[in-house]
Amino acid sequence: MPIREGKEMHRLMERLFPITRSITGEGVRQTLRILKEVVPELEIKAVKSGERCFDWVVPKEWKIDDAYLLEVETGKKVIDFKRNNLHVVNYSIGVDKTLTFDELREHLHYREDLPDAIPYVTSYYHPYWGFCLSYNQFKELNPNSTYRAVIKAKHFDGELNYGEIILKGETEDEILFSTYVCHPSLANDNLSGPVLAIYLAKWVKENLPNKRYTYRFVFIPETIGSICYISRNLEHLRKHVKAGYVLTCVGDEGDFSYLPSRYGNTLADKVALNLLNYDPLVGGKFKKYSYLDRGSDERQYCAPGVDLPVCLVMKSKFGEYKEYHTSLDNLEFVTPKGLQESFDFYRKLIKVLEHNRVYKTTVLCEPQMGRRGLYHKVSHSGRKGFVKLLMDFLAYADGTNDLVDIADILKVSAYELIEAAKILEKHNLIEIKK
């Protein structure tokens, strides 16, 4: 399998990985500026601190310059934020104080089950400071020492930033791709989502000049970002979005995972499930979750009253792999091959959406395929049974089934049926039902 895009996405991740990101701050803006280099149409927008978005209020902006934990007796830095930005609880308030080990301990976070991993911990909506370290590092601390805790951070009235790309199509009907850009040095969750989103936008821009749909790509801080975005665009989104996907955890080499919309009955679900079940890229080998297993921005897009047709197709689902929210979710865990598989899946998904129409046969009874050159001389690579596939397509092209419906009945990938539809349409054997 060629992995050209996968390699390019991985190189982009290498640039983005060291940046300290949070739900607000310069790290998000820097990330968006780098993504904009790939697709200049990306617009960086802002929501001011204190603005109300439904039941939420946009928080203050966070800025951190440095942080460390110093053992006073030896003068040794036992934790250094500049070595790994996961060492500080994300969104920590500033602090500079000397503490005993017992006083310090309630501000230390580690994972005994993953002794070499630094956990990712946040405190967005409760004033708190803390450090994260591996369990092995924790065990090396001297309980008889005193420690100086320094976090040079501040919160101030600023802004929350997000990015948006809108690629206009022939209609105002939209396909939404949403991803989040708030996590610091974590590769699968979720640098993989933004790099996939930007390369899908690049592909749509360069390869679909006469696209049917308008494509909306959104790069937001998780939860608060999607709430702000929906609050600003709810009526438009409800009116125009026909299918949507949250892009996260799409870079490892695990099996695909599917998490449905709230009722699992949208066009987004339908197309995703067809490809997951029948496309050779997946081969039916995927893990299906319930909406009760939700955990990302699908919570907001599918909320009652919002009710957007949004689901997720991931590789290893968030919270289901041991590296999740730790320093082990790194650039070795995410690979060019894993990124390429997700890119190829979504590229097929977009093509299916573009070609998904309701078809109706134009002839009564079976058509005479031979006189059209379709019975023995099909312009095709020689796939066995292709004539039967054409006939089976016609059998269900009764004006009630779209491309994906027919593909599901035939138990084939809708992507593979695109060619069949084109051939039948070329020979005036089917028509698109208006």
N, C-alpha and C positions, 0 to 999 in steps of 0.2 A: 504493500500500500504506500503510494507516495505521501510524504509528510511535509511538503514544502510549507504550507500555511502553518502547520504545527510547529515547525522550527522557527518561523518568523514570530509566532505568538509567544513562544518560549523565550526568545531573545528580548521581546518587549517586556515580558515578566521580569527578566533579570534587571532591567532598568527601573521598574516600578517597585520591586520587592523591598528595597531598603527604606522606602519613604515611610515616615511616621504619619499614619492616617487615623482619623477619628470621625465622629459624626459631624464635626465642624473643624475648620482650621486650614492652614496653608497646605497641609499634606493632601487634602482633597483637591484643592485648586491646582497644585503641582501635578497631581495624577491626571486631572482633566486636561491640562495643557499638553501633556505628553500624548495622551490619546488623540487630541486634536491634530497632532502632527500626522497621524494616519488618515484621518478623515476631517479635513478642514471645516466641513459643514457643522461640526459639533459646536454648539453654543453653550457657553458657561453662564449660568444664571444664579441669582442670589435671593435668599429670603432673610430678612432682618431678624436678629434676635428679638424675642418678645412677641413676634407675630403669632396670632392664634390660628391654628389649623385644626378644625373640628374640636376634639376634646383635648388637644395638645397645644403646647406653646413652644415655639422654636427656642432652644436653649442658647446659652451664651457660647461665644467662640472660645476654643481652647488653644493655648499656645504653650509648648514645652520646649525649653532650651537644653536642659541637662537634668540628670538624676543619677544618684549613686548612694550606696550604703557603705559607710566607712567604719572599719573596726578601729576604735579610738586608740587602743593600746599599741597596735602595730602600724597604724596609719595606712593600712591596706584597704583598697576598694574591693569589697567582696561581691558587690553587684554594681554593674556599670551600664547605664542606659545606652551609652554610645556604642557598646558592643552588641547589644540586641534590644530593639525598642519594645519587645514583649516584657522586658524586665520591670516595667512600670505599669501598674493598674491604669488602663486607658481612661483618660479624663480625670486623673487624680488632681486634687487641689495641691497647691504649693505647701512645702513644709521644710523646716530646717531646725531639727531638734536632736538632742542626745538622749538615748534611751537605754535602759537595761535590756537584756535579752528577753526577759518576760514581758516587758512593755512593748518591745518590738514585735514579738511573735504574732500578735493579733493582726498585724499589718503585712504578714508574709503569706504567700500562696504558692502551693506546690502540689504535685501529684505523686503520691506514693506508688501508684500502680504503673506509672511511667517515670522511673527515677531519673532518666536523662533528659526529660522534656521540660521546657519552660511553658507553663500554662498561659493562655490568653484570658485575662480577667478585665472586666469593665465596671465602671460605676458612673453611669451617665447622669442619673437623676437623683443621686444621693451624695452629698459632699463627703468625700472620703479620700484618703491617700493610702497607697500600698505598693509593695514590691512583689514581683513574681520571680521564682527561681526554681531550678530543678530540685528534686528531693535529695539528690546527691550533694548539691551545693548546700542545701539546708543542713544536712548532717555534718558538714564541715565547719559550721558556725560554732564558735566557742560560747557556751551558755554562761560563762563567767566573765565575759567581756562586756563592755559598753559600746554602743554603736551610734554613729551620727547619720541620721536619715536626711538626705537633701533631695528635694524635687523642685526644680526651678520651673514652675508652671503657674499659669494664671488663666482666669476666665474673665471675659469682658464682653460688652455689647458689640457684636460684630455681625456675622452672617453665616447662614448655612448655604452651601453651594451644591449645585447639581448640573449635569450636562444633558443636552438634548440634541438629537439628530432627527430631522424629518425629511425623508426622501419621497417627494411627491410622485404619485402614480396616476393612472388614468381616471381613477375614482377617488372619492373621499373616504371609502371604506379603508380601515387601517389594520395592520398587523403590528402588535406591540411587543417589543423586547425590552425587558427591564433588568437591570443588574445593579449591584451596590458596590460602592467604592470607599467604604469607611474602615475596613479592617486594615491593620498595619501589616507586618511581615508574615502573612499567611498566604500560601500559594493557591491551594484548591478552594478554600473558603476565605477570601473570594477574589483573588487576582485572576483566576481562570475565567470568571464570568465577564469582567470588563474587557479582557483581551479577546475573548470569543465574540462579544458584542461588537467591538470596533472592527474586527475582521469580517464579520457578517455584514455590517454596514458597508464596508469597503467593497465586498463582493456584490451586494445588491446594487450599489452605485455603478459599478463597472460592468456588470453582466446582465442587468435587467433594465435596459433602456426603455422598453415599452411595457413596463410592469403594470399589472391590473390594480394592485393595492398600493396605498401609501404606507411607508414603513416608518415607524416611530421607535427610536432607540433612546432609552432613558438610563442615565448613570447617576445614582442617588445614594445618600447615606441610608442604610437599612432602617426600616420602621419609620422613624421620624421623617426621613426623606420621602418615602412613598406616601405617607399621610399628607405632607405638604404638597406634593405633586398632585395627588388626587384632589385635594381641596381647591387647588388652582384650576384644575382641568376636568372636573367631574362630569359636567354636562357634555362636553365634547367627547370625552372618552366613552361615556355610556352610549352616545349616539353613533360613534364611528368605529370603535374597536370591534372587530369580528373574531379575532383570536389573539392570544397573548401568552408569553412565556417569560418566567423569571429565570435568568441565567446565573447559576451558581454551582459550584462543585462539579465542573465539567472538564477537569484536566488530568485526573488520575487514570490508571489503566484497569480499574474495576469494571464490573458489569454496569450496564445502564440501569438507572432507577427512574421510576415514574411516580409522581405525586399529583393526583387529579385536582381539578377545580372543586368547588364545594360540593357539587352534585355529580361531577364527572361526566356531564352530558353536553359539553360545548363543542364547537368546531375544533378548538385547540386540542381538546382531549381526543376527539375522534381521529384527527390526522396523526397525532403522536402515537396513539395505540396501534393504528394500522401499520406504521413503519416499525414500531417496536415488535409487533407480532410477526410480521411477514417480510420485512426487508432483509436481504442477505447481510447487511452491515451489522445487524443485531441478532438475527436468526432466532428471535423469540426468547433469547436469554437475557431477561431483565427482571428486576425486582419491582413489584407493584406495591405501593403504599396507599394508605387511606388519607383522606383530607384531615383526619384527626391527628395525623403525624406531621402536620404542617409546622413551619418554623421560620419561614422567611417572608418576603413581601407579598406572597400569595395571600397571607392573612389579611392584608389591607385591600388588595385588588378584588378579592372574592367576598369581602365583608357584606353583610346584609345592607341593602340600600346602595351599595356600589355595584356589586354583582357583575364584574367584568369577567369575560371568558378566558381565564388565565390558569395555566397549570405549569408543571415543571418536568423537564426531562434532564436528569443529571447523570453523572457517573456514580461514584459512591456518595450516597445521600449524607447531607450534613447530620452530624451527631451519630452516624452509624459506622464511622471508621476511627480507629484508635488514635490516629494522628490529629484528629479534629480539634481545633482551638488549642493547639500546642505548637511549639517550635519545630515539631516533626512534620508539620504540614509545610514542607519547604520545596525548593526547586528541584529536588530529587524525587519527591513524591509525585509531583506533577511533571509529566513528560510530553515531548512533542507528539508521540504516538497517541497518548490519551487526548490531547487537545485536538489532534487531527480527526480522531473518531467523532468527537462532538461536533466539530466544524462540518464534517461530511454529513452527519445526521441532520443538522439544522439546514444545511444547504438543500438537501433533498426535501425536507419539510417545507421550505419556502417554495420550491418548485411545485410541489403537490398543491399547496394553497393557491398558487397562481393558476393552475390548470384544473382546479376542482370546480366543475360545472355539472349541472343536471343535463343529461343527454337523452335524446329520443331518436329511435330509429326512423328512417324516412321511407322504408319499404314495408309492405305487408308480407308476412311469411319470411322464409329465409331468402336472402339475396343470392344472386348467381355470382359467386366469388370468382369463378374461373375466368369469365369474360372481362373481369376487371384486373386480371393478373395477380390476384391475391391467393389463389388456391395452391399453386405450386411454386410461384415465383414471387415470394414476398421479399420486398426490399429490406432485408434484415440480416443480422449476423448468423442466421441459421439456427436460432433457438428452436429446439424441438417443441412441437405442440403450439407454435405461434398462431397457426391458422385456427386451431381450436380456441385459443385465447380470444381471437377476434370474434369468433362465433359466440362464445360465452359472453363476451362484452355486449354483443348485440342482443342476446337473449334477455338481458336485464336493463337495456337502454329503453325503458318504457315511459320515460318522462317523469318518473318518481324518484329515481336514484341518481345521486351525484357520483363522481369518480371514485370517491372513497367508499361509498356504499357498495358500489359494484366490486371494488377490490376486496372488501370484507367478505362479500358473498362468495367470491372466487378464491378467497384465502391467498391473495397475492399482495405484493407491495403496490400501493397506489402509484408510487414513483415509476414502477415498471409498466403500469398501464398508460402512462402519459403517451408513450410512443404508439400504442394501439389506438388510442383516441385520435391522435393526429392522422394516422393512416385511414381510419374509417371516415373521419371528417373530410380528408382530402378527396376521397372517392364518393363523397356525398351520400354515405350510408347512415350517418347520424347528423343531428343538428343540435345546437345548444338551445335548450328550452329557455325562452325569455321570461 
